[in-house]
Amino acid sequence: MEEFLEKIIESYSGYANYLWQEITLKYTYKPWYENYFYLLIIVSLFVWTLEVLFPWRKKQPLIRKDFWLDTFYMFFNFFLFNLIIFNALSNTFEFFLQKTFHFKPEDIQLFQLEKYPIWIQLLIFFIITDFVQWFTHILLHRVSFLWEFHKVHHSVEQMGFAAHLRYHWMETVVYKSMLYLPVAIIGGWKFEDVFWVHTFAILIGHLNHANVHITYGPLKYILNNPVMHLWHHAYHLPEGRKYGLNYGISLSLWDYIFGTAEIPKDDGEIKLGFPGVEEFPKDFIGQELHGFAKRKKDKK
């Protein structure tokens, strides 16, 4: 028991110290441009600048409804919860499996990608993780108790870049749990390598939620985009789309392949949310606790 307690303390203090080093730039183990904390700020300012210069919904305020709430969500979900709480918990749980069942992630690794060029490794990582997240996203819409958590993300009523990271903390648990096995099976990933995959995913995610009109031309069949994703957040879903549409994270490819893609019209003024969003909690604590209380009949 003492060994497990030491591991818990080591994990949580280690990740907390890592975050502090990210903020203060007091580290020597990686170049400054691989700093997640300031990367998030730079990407956010870049996409926000696009919203200022080229707004799609011109009547929408620059400081839109829930702007500061969503900004807080960005740092809470990306750093405080994801890094310190969830990653440290995952590290501790993996240690428990190793000590109790002699399990090691490399035991289930089926492929060796180290022999391939780095760009092929990263492309495979990106495609696999994006597909798993697309599938997980569908589950968040179709499984009733998961939808209750996902409602936090869909409670956005005015779309902007910061809405990208407004989501319930249980989504981190669901997404990371679904990703663990496929990522472990392939294995061999290095933090400094997949950093750029995550950077690209953050940029695309911010753009998908931004108040800008971008479709990427012919690439719209590969990359998710703001026009497509706005319909994912539509209050009134198209006929035959009871559980939603356009589930893509970074790639729209999966939606087009599996028939879940649809853009009824190019309209930036559609109503956003879901039936019942008017009564949904408006504060951070209320939203984070949502999904655990006894639920009323789903209005979706």
ABEGO torsion letter per residue (X at the ends): XAAAAAAAAAAAAAAAAAAAAAAAGBBAABBAAABAAAAAAAAAAAAAAAAAABBABAABBABBBGAAAAAAAAAAAAAAAAAAAAAAAAAAAAAAAAAAAGBBAAAABABBAAABBAAAAAAAAAAAAAAAAAAAAAAAAABAAAAAAAAAAAABABBBAAAAABBBAAAAAAAAAAAAAAAAAAEGBBAAAAAAAAAAAAAAAAAAABBBBBAGEAAAAABBBAAAAAAAABABBBBGBAAEBGABBABAAAAAAAGABBBABBBAABBBEBBGAAABBABAAAAAABGABBBBBBAX
